[in-house]
């Protein structure tokens, strides 16, 4: 597998990240711009929100990156570049970061974007009253006093983020985080307009009310149908933006979406499951597959609401071992996905995939071990194992779930009862531990292994299976203080392979159809943090 890295690691080892040039659309020599600069793409489900401190899904995050801009952005290779901040400095301990904000950054209503807007947003993120599903990210960033603030034991003003003046933001951490600046590309850290939120409440994100500071403004939203964003003339780099309008269409069926792509109604859509080999031959310049910083997995409900069977590690191991991942990647998906035996993808910068015992076994040996483990746990013909298997509605997820359930039935005599739910209902069900075995997927919030492994710490807001390991918690806490946390990450992956709180299935590739008229798509950015302002439509 190609190892995607960035030059970021080297830049963060120094004390300063300096100002760069403008980073918007660069039209290649010889390209003629199309008269209509509208980019239209398909999403599977309605996004969770466009509120930076509330959004929790990938499609919503894509919209938020257009509507809002944080301290730092990423270029096409995933390297850090200036956003609202022109640069930052940090001390030798890497626990105090000072960001210098550009003076020409404005909100879409013409008001200046200030350091105070970031202070407000970050306090809002961790304020218990906000109820942000991403509040834990503030704790992951190790901001001073964040735990006490989140617990309601300290006032918001104690959070370690200060506006020194309108254009200087200081952040104080309780740990040395060389990769901290990476985390500021995440939507939950983007600024929010306090006056607008206080005036309109939850309705502040409606098109008629919203005020944003990114390259685009929200002009239309029909829930479960479409979302439209158009150029923001107040954006500091608007003159270098080419795309005029971005339209996200909600299309639940992947085959319907592909048909509409063929008809020219969409510029981008996902390749229907299993069709990449054929489509890459038919459309060699438009069918794309490249590594993504994402993991696809199933999580066991280990809470008190979960089935008793899953409390037995032998059952969890048996189900994982019996899963022939090559069938899913090579026969079902066929888009270059990677079989997963660890939670963290190999595409993660600086991460060396550790050796875990079951990964080196043949599938035949894994199957034999699975049969023995399940029998030892007391399950068999006289006491068959049955459980519910939940996934969010999608033809691709359905095909994977069917394949998994068939493997378990044929090899182990296990019955997995499949059930699907629409996205928002699914998130609520999983978050409330109202499931037995549920699909999960995680795309890195920043390019470092902790963005995956912290997910399975006991305090993680997205540890929906409620796995708890004192050793994992200690290792991940210690990792924040280490210059090189490789040994800690390796040990955590080994624990996860032993305890099997989740079943790693595969590591993603981005597999989609992209019109060859769309230029500058960041295929080398494994996080796939794309910005419409960097794209353009050629004739």
MARMILO-887637 format. One record per residue (C-alpha): residue number from 1; residue in one letter; x, y, z. Coordinates in Angstrom, 3 decimals, always signed. Example, Ala and Ser with C-alpha at 12.3 -4.5 7.8 and 13.67 -1.06 7.14 Angstrom:
// MARMILO-887637
 num residuo       xx       yy       zz
   1       a  +12.300   -4.500   +7.800
   2       s  +13.670   -1.060   +7.140
// end
This chain:
// MARMILO-887637
 num residuo       xx       yy       zz
   1       x   +0.000   +0.000   +0.000
   2       x   +1.280   +3.434   -0.862
   3       x   +2.228   +5.312   +2.273
   4       x   +0.848   +8.850   +2.168
   5       x   +2.688  +11.271   +4.424
   6       x   +2.928  +15.012   +4.673
   7       x   +5.683  +17.525   +5.159
   8       x   +3.684  +18.724   +8.118
   9       x   +5.515  +16.591  +10.653
  10       x   +8.753  +18.339   +9.898
  11       x   +7.192  +21.792  +10.071
  12       x   +5.631  +21.079  +13.461
  13       x   +8.951  +20.088  +14.984
  14       x  +10.098  +23.658  +14.624
  15       x   +8.750  +26.546  +16.639
  16       x   +7.031  +28.473  +13.877
  17       x   +4.734  +27.888  +10.972
  18       x   +5.084  +30.854   +8.612
  19       x   +2.635  +32.629   +6.361
  20       x   +1.982  +31.144   +2.930
  21       x   +0.572  +32.537   -0.276
  22       x   -3.063  +32.414   -1.363
  23       x   -4.303  +28.844   -1.700
  24       x   -7.349  +28.927   -3.924
  25       x   -8.114  +27.596   -7.381
  26       x   -5.166  +27.614   -9.767
  27       x   -6.323  +27.202  -13.355
  28       x   -3.914  +25.038  -15.346
  29       x   -2.362  +26.431  -18.503
  30       x   -4.440  +25.454  -21.498
  31       x   -7.672  +25.016  -19.546
  32       x  -10.639  +27.145  -20.515
  33       x  -13.127  +27.823  -17.744
  34       x  -16.693  +26.677  -18.304
  35       x  -19.304  +29.409  -18.361
  36       x  -21.263  +27.657  -15.605
  37       x  -19.084  +27.236  -12.511
  38       x  -21.522  +25.062  -10.545
  39       x  -20.267  +21.930   -8.799
  40       x  -23.020  +19.393   -8.078
  41       x  -22.437  +16.234   -6.079
  42       x  -24.353  +13.428   -4.401
  43       x  -24.601  +12.654   -0.684
  44       x  -26.192   +9.522   +0.768
  45       x  -28.032  +11.105   +3.699
  46       x  -29.169  +14.436   +5.038
  47       x  -26.296  +16.048   +6.939
  48       x  -26.498  +16.264  +10.726
  49       x  -25.977  +20.050  +10.877
  50       x  -23.997  +22.968   +9.443
  51       x  -23.290  +24.333  +12.914
  52       x  -19.502  +23.896  +13.384
  53       x  -19.908  +22.835  +17.002
  54       x  -22.798  +20.425  +16.288
  55       x  -21.986  +18.713  +12.978
  56       x  -20.858  +15.108  +13.403
  57       x  -20.899  +13.480   +9.964
  58       x  -18.601  +13.591   +6.939
  59       x  -21.087  +15.102   +4.483
  60       x  -21.948  +17.854   +6.966
  61       x  -18.268  +18.517   +7.600
  62       x  -17.723  +18.975   +3.850
  63       x  -20.373  +21.709   +3.844
  64       x  -19.010  +23.332   +7.004
  65       x  -15.511  +23.594   +5.474
  66       x  -17.028  +25.698   +2.692
  67       x  -19.202  +27.870   +4.927
  68       x  -16.650  +28.447   +7.675
  69       x  -12.898  +28.729   +7.929
  70       x  -10.778  +27.769  +10.902
  71       x   -7.321  +28.796  +11.992
  72       x   -5.571  +26.482   +9.543
  73       x   -6.491  +24.793   +6.258
  74       x   -4.965  +21.965   +4.231
  75       x   -3.520  +21.960   +0.752
  76       x   -4.061  +19.268   -1.875
  77       x   -1.438  +17.043   -0.237
  78       x   -2.816  +17.412   +3.280
  79       x   -0.161  +19.876   +4.435
  80       x   -1.090  +22.706   +6.793
  81       x   -1.556  +26.114   +5.197
  82       x   -2.917  +29.388   +6.589
  83       x   -6.631  +29.885   +7.105
  84       x   -7.919  +32.700   +9.278
  85       x   -4.526  +32.453  +10.959
  86       x   -1.544  +33.506   +8.878
  87       x   +0.714  +31.408  +11.098
  88       x   +1.489  +30.321  +14.629
  89       x   +4.296  +29.949  +17.124
  90       x   +4.722  +27.412  +19.882
  91       x   +7.068  +27.024  +22.823
  92       x   +9.680  +24.294  +23.210
  93       x   +7.286  +22.155  +25.262
  94       x   +4.617  +22.356  +22.533
  95       x   +1.958  +23.183  +25.113
  96       x   +1.357  +26.853  +24.325
  97       x   +0.322  +27.865  +20.816
  98       x   -0.103  +31.444  +19.665
  99       x   -1.954  +32.065  +16.397
 100       x   -1.775  +35.337  +14.462
 101       x   -5.046  +36.111  +12.683
 102       x   -5.255  +37.913   +9.358
 103       x   -6.730  +41.393   +9.485
 104       x   -8.812  +40.979   +6.320
 105       x  -10.896  +38.040   +7.558
 106       x  -14.590  +38.950   +7.651
 107       x  -17.940  +37.407   +8.367
 108       x  -20.421  +37.307   +5.507
 109       x  -22.193  +40.314   +7.064
 110       x  -19.009  +42.372   +6.767
 111       x  -18.038  +42.220  +10.442
 112       x  -14.392  +41.344  +11.205
 113       x  -13.449  +37.845  +12.357
 114       x  -11.534  +38.186  +15.620
 115       x   -9.725  +36.004  +18.114
 116       x  -12.758  +36.446  +20.357
 117       x  -14.877  +34.541  +17.829
 118       x  -12.629  +31.520  +18.304
 119       x  -12.711  +31.858  +22.089
 120       x  -16.512  +31.918  +21.949
 121       x  -16.664  +28.904  +19.609
 122       x  -14.256  +26.774  +21.628
 123       x  -16.066  +27.560  +24.873
 124       x  -19.321  +26.749  +23.131
 125       x  -17.916  +23.406  +21.967
 126       x  -17.198  +22.206  +25.504
 127       x  -20.078  +23.977  +27.259
 128       x  -22.393  +21.269  +28.688
 129       x  -25.334  +23.507  +27.757
 130       x  -24.481  +23.213  +24.060
 131       x  -24.743  +19.447  +24.061
 132       x  -22.194  +19.132  +21.283
 133       x  -21.673  +15.534  +20.120
 134       x  -18.066  +16.574  +19.512
 135       x  -17.374  +18.162  +22.898
 136       x  -14.918  +15.360  +23.620
 137       x  -12.712  +16.728  +20.829
 138       x  -11.952  +19.697  +23.070
 139       x  -10.719  +17.257  +25.696
 140       x   -8.709  +15.408  +23.079
 141       x   -6.979  +18.691  +22.277
 142       x   -5.863  +18.835  +25.935
 143       x   -6.913  +22.445  +26.378
 144       x   -6.199  +23.703  +29.886
 145       x   -9.115  +23.107  +32.321
 146       x  -11.269  +21.479  +29.617
 147       x  -12.244  +18.518  +31.797
 148       x  -13.483  +20.693  +34.638
 149       x  -15.395  +22.947  +32.236
 150       x  -17.066  +19.988  +30.527
 151       x  -18.042  +18.551  +33.900
 152       x  -19.612  +21.853  +34.917
 153       x  -17.070  +22.217  +37.724
 154       x  -15.371  +25.324  +36.305
 155       x  -16.680  +28.373  +34.439
 156       x  -16.228  +28.650  +30.672
 157       x  -13.795  +31.497  +31.265
 158       x  -11.305  +29.019  +32.770
 159       x  -10.833  +27.253  +29.431
 160       x   -7.228  +27.717  +28.307
 161       x   -7.922  +29.844  +25.236
 162       x   -7.463  +33.617  +25.312
 163       x   -7.839  +36.488  +22.869
 164       x   -4.678  +38.488  +23.549
 165       x   -6.085  +41.046  +21.118
 166       x   -8.377  +40.917  +18.096
 167       x   -5.716  +39.225  +15.966
 168       x   -3.829  +37.091  +18.500
 169       x   -5.169  +33.842  +19.946
 170       x   -3.321  +31.971  +22.692
 171       x   -4.080  +28.331  +23.490
 172       x   -2.668  +26.653  +26.608
 173       x   -2.520  +22.864  +26.820
 174       x   -1.999  +20.405  +29.646
 175       x   +0.070  +18.113  +27.418
 176       x   +2.785  +18.474  +24.817
 177       x   +1.030  +18.072  +21.461
 178       x   +3.363  +18.535  +18.479
 179       x   +0.399  +17.875  +16.193
 180       x   -1.974  +20.360  +17.840
 181       x   -2.131  +22.689  +14.824
 182       x   -3.378  +19.742  +12.762
 183       x   -6.440  +19.592  +14.953
 184       x   -7.470  +23.152  +14.087
 185       x   -8.482  +22.047  +10.572
 186       x  -11.412  +20.207  +12.163
 187       x  -14.813  +21.842  +11.858
 188       x  -15.569  +21.788  +15.584
 189       x  -12.788  +24.368  +16.086
 190       x  -14.144  +26.832  +13.521
 191       x  -15.394  +30.224  +14.728
 192       x  -19.074  +30.924  +15.374
 193       x  -20.904  +34.290  +15.278
 194       x  -22.020  +34.904  +18.852
 195       x  -24.502  +37.707  +18.156
 196       x  -26.263  +35.714  +15.440
 197       x  -26.522  +32.599  +17.591
 198       x  -27.855  +34.566  +20.534
 199       x  -30.428  +36.265  +18.305
 200       x  -31.745  +33.209  +16.449
 201       x  -30.971  +30.230  +18.699
 202       x  -31.081  +26.875  +16.932
 203       x  -32.465  +28.585  +13.820
 204       x  -29.223  +30.510  +13.295
 205       x  -28.086  +28.042  +10.611
 206       x  -31.176  +28.557   +8.450
 207       x  -30.235  +30.171   +5.102
 208       x  -32.103  +33.369   +5.963
 209       x  -30.215  +33.765   +9.272
 210       x  -26.780  +32.222   +8.911
 211       x  -23.620  +34.307   +8.988
 212       x  -20.401  +32.510   +8.082
 213       x  -16.769  +33.343   +7.344
 214       x  -15.809  +30.786   +4.682
 215       x  -15.589  +31.030   +0.919
 216       x  -19.326  +30.287   +0.574
 217       x  -22.639  +31.167   +2.154
 218       x  -25.681  +28.916   +2.564
 219       x  -28.432  +30.086   +0.215
 220       x  -30.879  +27.160   +0.158
 221       x  -31.609  +24.038   +2.186
 222       x  -34.424  +21.576   +1.624
 223       x  -34.014  +18.803   +4.243
 224       x  -33.350  +15.365   +2.752
 225       x  -33.295  +16.886   -0.739
 226       x  -30.606  +19.471   -1.323
 227       x  -28.271  +22.084   +0.093
 228       x  -26.907  +25.029   -1.902
 229       x  -23.961  +27.280   -1.113
 230       x  -22.769  +30.251   -3.156
 231       x  -19.682  +32.434   -3.185
 232       x  -19.178  +34.741   -0.234
 233       x  -18.007  +38.126   -1.562
 234       x  -16.722  +39.007   +1.918
 235       x  -14.273  +36.075   +2.004
 236       x  -10.699  +37.357   +2.233
 237       x   -9.553  +35.347   -0.810
 238       x  -12.726  +35.609   -2.863
 239       x  -10.881  +36.975   -5.889
 240       x   -9.069  +33.639   -6.270
 241       x  -12.248  +31.546   -5.981
 242       x  -13.677  +30.179   -9.236
 243       x  -16.588  +27.874   -8.341
 244       x  -19.694  +30.054   -8.024
 245       x  -22.200  +27.575   -6.641
 246       x  -22.039  +24.175   -4.907
 247       x  -25.087  +21.910   -4.803
 248       x  -25.303  +18.790   -2.617
 249       x  -28.151  +16.478   -3.631
 250       x  -29.408  +13.801   -1.233
 251       x  -29.824  +10.596   -3.253
 252       x  -30.248   +7.484   -1.126
 253       x  -29.815   +4.925   -3.906
 254       x  -26.272   +4.619   -5.307
 255       x  -27.460   +3.223   -8.659
 256       x  -29.905   +6.082   -9.147
 257       x  -27.079   +8.503   -8.361
 258       x  -24.797   +6.842  -10.907
 259       x  -27.487   +7.062  -13.584
 260       x  -27.819  +10.776  -12.879
 261       x  -24.025  +11.143  -13.069
 262       x  -24.074   +9.483  -16.480
 263       x  -26.780  +11.936  -17.539
 264       x  -24.569  +14.858  -16.545
 265       x  -26.731  +15.912  -13.610
 266       x  -23.946  +15.231  -11.104
 267       x  -20.246  +16.040  -11.211
 268       x  -19.381  +13.553   -8.481
 269       x  -20.989  +10.431   -7.035
 270       x  -19.866   +7.229   -5.361
 271       x  -19.132   +4.201   -7.507
 272       x  -21.915   +1.630   -6.950
 273       x  -20.671   -1.205   -4.764
 274       x  -18.675   -3.787   -6.704
 275       x  -18.680   -1.884  -10.010
 276       x  -15.297   -0.166   -9.876
 277       x  -13.415   -2.716  -12.050
 278       x  -15.929   -2.310  -14.883
 279       x  -16.303   +1.444  -14.565
 280       x  -12.557   +2.050  -14.362
 281       x  -12.289   +0.458  -17.802
 282       x  -15.261   +2.341  -19.224
 283       x  -14.311   +5.670  -17.632
 284       x  -10.529   +5.518  -17.063
 285       x  -10.260   +9.262  -16.451
 286       x  -13.300   +9.580  -14.215
 287       x  -13.440   +6.465  -12.024
 288       x  -11.153   +7.148   -9.052
 289       x   -9.853   +4.983   -6.209
 290       x   -7.260   +6.152   -3.694
 291       x   -6.547   +5.613   +0.036
 292       x   -8.613   +7.438   +2.630
 293       x   -7.935   +7.941   +6.308
 294       x  -10.979   +5.932   +7.360
 295       x  -11.858   +2.616   +9.008
 296       x  -15.001   +0.527   +8.510
 297       x  -15.880   -1.677  +11.472
 298       x  -18.637   -3.237  +13.555
 299       x  -18.857   -2.477  +17.250
 300       x  -20.110   -4.786  +19.987
 301       x  -22.428   -3.308  +22.591
 302       x  -20.474   -4.028  +25.775
 303       x  -22.664   -1.844  +27.978
 304       x  -25.236   -3.209  +30.392
 305       x  -27.740   -2.933  +27.534
 306       x  -25.731   -5.283  +25.360
 307       x  -26.251   -9.039  +24.981
 308       x  -24.631  -11.299  +27.535
 309       x  -22.908  -13.284  +24.788
 310       x  -20.786  -10.300  +23.784
 311       x  -19.352  -10.005  +27.283
 312       x  -17.379  -13.152  +26.455
 313       x  -14.206  -12.241  +24.566
 314       x  -14.206  -15.672  +22.921
 315       x  -17.474  -14.844  +21.167
 316       x  -16.121  -11.509  +19.955
 317       x  -12.917  -13.111  +18.709
 318       x  -14.798  -15.923  +16.973
 319       x  -16.979  -13.517  +15.008
 320       x  -13.966  -11.453  +13.974
 321       x  -11.802  -14.434  +13.034
 322       x  -14.532  -16.034  +10.907
 323       x  -14.865  -12.904   +8.807
 324       x  -13.038  -13.373   +5.506
 325       x  -12.153   -9.765   +4.815
 326       x  -10.786  -10.572   +1.355
 327       x  -14.306  -11.540   +0.248
 328       x  -15.570   -8.119   +1.269
 329       x  -12.708   -6.108   -0.250
 330       x  -12.123   -8.171   -3.400
 331       x  -15.567   -9.584   -4.198
 332       x  -18.152   -7.259   -2.681
 333       x  -16.521   -3.821   -2.823
 334       x  -13.851   -4.231   -5.516
 335       x  -12.602   -0.672   -5.125
 336       x   -9.070   -1.242   -3.832
 337       x  -10.059   -1.231   -0.152
 338       x   -7.591   -2.728   +2.345
 339       x   -8.384   -5.648   +4.651
 340       x   -8.337   -4.392   +8.250
 341       x   -6.948   -6.250  +11.243
 342       x   -6.028   -3.104  +13.171
 343       x   -8.259   -0.152  +13.931
 344       x   -5.801   +2.446  +12.598
 345       x   -5.268   +2.527   +8.809
 346       x   -1.801   +2.121   +7.359
 347       x   -2.312   +5.407   +5.490
 348       x   -1.990   +7.309   +8.795
 349       x   +1.070   +9.560   +8.829
 350       x   +3.903   +8.151  +10.934
 351       x   +1.962   +5.013  +11.862
 352       x   +3.612   +1.635  +11.502
 353       x   +0.972   -1.094  +11.308
 354       x   +1.830   -3.479  +14.168
 355       x   +1.810   -7.225  +13.901
 356       x   -1.220   -8.749  +15.606
 357       x   -1.439  -12.564  +15.763
 358       x   -4.733  -13.146  +13.969
 359       x   -3.629  -11.022  +11.005
 360       x   -0.768  -13.418  +10.224
 361       x   -2.965  -16.540  +10.321
 362       x   -4.405  -18.074   +7.177
 363       x   -8.159  -17.714   +6.814
 364       x   -8.441  -21.482   +7.219
 365       x   -6.654  -21.261  +10.566
 366       x   -8.785  -18.300  +11.639
 367       x  -11.932  -20.241  +10.781
 368       x  -10.787  -23.242  +12.814
 369       x   -9.931  -21.018  +15.762
 370       x  -13.344  -19.328  +15.494
 371       x  -15.174  -22.652  +15.685
 372       x  -13.172  -23.700  +18.749
 373       x  -13.612  -20.342  +20.493
 374       x  -17.370  -20.317  +20.014
 375       x  -17.660  -23.901  +21.256
 376       x  -15.542  -23.079  +24.305
 377       x  -17.913  -20.193  +25.010
 378       x  -20.815  -22.662  +25.067
 379       x  -22.469  -21.929  +21.740
 380       x  -23.310  -24.530  +19.117
 381       x  -26.169  -26.562  +17.664
 382       x  -27.775  -27.027  +21.107
 383       x  -27.313  -23.394  +22.076
 384       x  -27.196  -21.316  +18.868
 385       x  -25.983  -17.734  +18.957
 386       x  -28.399  -15.146  +17.567
 387       x  -28.080  -11.361  +17.615
 388       x  -29.238   -8.232  +15.804
 389       x  -26.894   -6.520  +13.351
 390       x  -27.605   -2.819  +12.685
 391       x  -26.403   -0.603   +9.848
 392       x  -27.483   +2.712   +8.361
 393       x  -29.501   +2.503   +5.154
 394       x  -27.256   +2.038   +2.122
 395       x  -27.055   -0.585   -0.608
 396       x  -23.326   -0.941   +0.020
 397       x  -23.715   -1.404   +3.782
 398       x  -26.486   -3.945   +3.120
 399       x  -24.261   -6.008   +0.818
 400       x  -21.457   -6.049   +3.381
 401       x  -23.825   -7.007   +6.200
 402       x  -25.305   -9.840   +4.123
 403       x  -21.830  -11.158   +3.310
 404       x  -20.780  -11.056   +6.961
 405       x  -23.951  -12.742   +8.186
 406       x  -23.622  -15.496   +5.572
 407       x  -20.045  -16.217   +6.633
 408       x  -21.100  -16.518  +10.258
 409       x  -24.054  -18.748   +9.371
 410       x  -22.034  -21.097   +7.174
 411       x  -18.949  -21.356   +9.364
 412       x  -20.346  -21.025  +12.882
 413       x  -24.095  -21.649  +12.700
 414       x  -24.614  -18.107  +13.991
 415       x  -27.703  -16.111  +13.023
 416       x  -27.288  -12.362  +12.570
 417       x  -30.635  -10.619  +12.072
 418       x  -30.073   -7.645   +9.792
 419       x  -31.749   -4.294  +10.434
 420       x  -31.237   -0.885   +8.886
 421       x  -32.146   +2.639   +9.965
 422       x  -31.965   +6.062   +8.378
 423       x  -28.857   +8.029   +9.316
 424       x  -30.077  +10.291  +12.111
 425       x  -32.129   +7.528  +13.738
 426       x  -29.154   +5.191  +13.436
 427       x  -26.838   +7.694  +15.147
 428       x  -29.305   +8.109  +18.008
 429       x  -29.818   +4.348  +18.397
 430       x  -26.113   +3.654  +18.458
 431       x  -25.365   +6.580  +20.749
 432       x  -27.964   +5.352  +23.240
 433       x  -26.497   +1.801  +23.239
 434       x  -29.834   +0.538  +21.940
 435       x  -28.219   -2.077  +19.704
 436       x  -26.368   -5.381  +19.839
 437       x  -23.876   -5.224  +16.970
 438       x  -23.725   -2.037  +14.916
 439       x  -21.838   -0.713  +11.944
 440       x  -19.261   +1.958  +12.638
 441       x  -16.950   +4.042  +10.513
 442       x  -14.381   +6.607  +11.442
 443       x  -12.472   +9.079   +9.299
 444       x   -9.534  +10.767  +10.982
 445       x  -10.126  +14.253  +12.338
 446       x   -6.398  +14.855  +11.855
 447       x   -3.597  +12.734  +10.421
 448       x   -2.147  +11.014  +13.493
 449       x   -2.919   +7.621  +15.041
 450       x   -4.521   +9.052  +18.171
 451       x   -7.509  +10.251  +16.127
 452       x   -8.467   +6.565  +15.815
 453       x   -7.204   +5.009  +19.029
 454       x   -8.646   +7.694  +21.314
 455       x  -12.041   +6.608  +20.004
 456       x  -11.827   +3.451  +22.126
 457       x  -10.821   +5.112  +25.359
 458       x  -13.456   +4.897  +28.063
 459       x  -14.241   +8.635  +28.012
 460       x  -14.576   +9.005  +24.233
 461       x  -17.867  +10.491  +23.112
 462       x  -17.944   +8.075  +20.180
 463       x  -17.112   +4.912  +22.087
 464       x  -20.652   +3.695  +21.421
 465       x  -19.897   +0.117  +22.454
 466       x  -18.658   +1.352  +25.858
 467       x  -15.469   -0.675  +25.788
 468       x  -13.341   +0.182  +28.822
 469       x   -9.703   -0.682  +29.441
 470       x   -7.606   +0.985  +32.113
 471       x   -4.479   +0.058  +30.183
 472       x   -5.727   +1.604  +26.950
 473       x   -6.724   +4.776  +28.814
 474       x   -3.304   +4.998  +30.473
 475       x   -1.407   +4.335  +27.255
 476       x   -3.323   +6.960  +25.314
 477       x   -2.955   +9.533  +28.081
 478       x   +0.777   +8.861  +28.225
 479       x   +1.032   +9.074  +24.420
 480       x   +0.167  +12.762  +24.592
 481       x   +3.367  +13.433  +26.533
 482       x   +5.689  +11.428  +24.256
 483       x   +7.740  +12.666  +21.346
 484       x   +7.384   +9.231  +19.778
 485       x   +4.250   +7.339  +20.824
 486       x   +4.758   +4.397  +18.452
 487       x   +5.226   +1.853  +21.245
 488       x   +2.038   +3.011  +22.970
 489       x   +0.014   +2.844  +19.778
 490       x   +1.379   -0.609  +18.990
 491       x   +0.406   -1.869  +22.439
 492       x   -3.097   -0.404  +22.162
 493       x   -3.639   -2.137  +18.822
 494       x   -2.474   -5.400  +20.387
 495       x   -4.951   -4.973  +23.235
 496       x   -7.743   -4.284  +20.751
 497       x   -6.818   -7.442  +18.821
 498       x   -6.933   -9.438  +22.064
 499       x  -10.106   -7.892  +23.492
 500       x  -11.855   -7.360  +20.124
 501       x  -14.311   -4.641  +21.223
 502       x  -14.800   -3.895  +17.535
 503       x  -14.433   -5.957  +14.376
 504       x  -12.159   -4.101  +11.935
 505       x  -13.476   -4.879   +8.448
 506       x  -11.587   -2.715   +5.963
 507       x   -9.718   +0.536   +5.533
 508       x  -11.233   +2.867   +3.010
 509       x  -10.392   +4.042   -0.407
 510       x  -12.276   +6.935   -1.930
 511       x  -14.113   +5.312   -4.830
 512       x  -16.141   +7.715   -6.886
 513       x  -16.965   +9.005  -10.311
 514       x  -15.669  +12.513  -10.893
 515       x  -16.367  +14.394  -14.094
 516       x  -13.081  +15.092  -15.859
 517       x  -14.260  +18.684  -16.182
 518       x  -13.760  +19.086  -12.410
 519       x  -10.162  +20.058  -11.755
 520       x   -7.889  +20.116   -8.683
 521       x   -9.549  +17.344   -6.680
 522       x   -7.074  +16.606   -3.792
 523       x   -6.492  +12.887   -4.439
 524       x   -3.258  +12.929   -2.408
 525       x   -5.021  +14.145   +0.738
 526       x   -5.959  +10.980   +2.645
 527       x   -8.204  +12.978   +4.965
 528       x  -10.158  +14.205   +1.934
 529       x  -10.578  +17.645   +3.426
 530       x  -11.613  +19.256   +0.161
 531       x  -12.523  +22.883   -0.360
 532       x  -14.772  +24.002   -3.213
 533       x  -12.763  +27.215   -3.509
 534       x   -9.791  +25.148   -4.740
 535       x  -11.765  +23.570   -7.608
 536       x  -12.829  +24.768  -11.028
 537       x  -14.901  +23.480  -13.950
 538       x  -13.125  +23.324  -17.323
 539       x  -14.827  +23.339  -20.708
// end
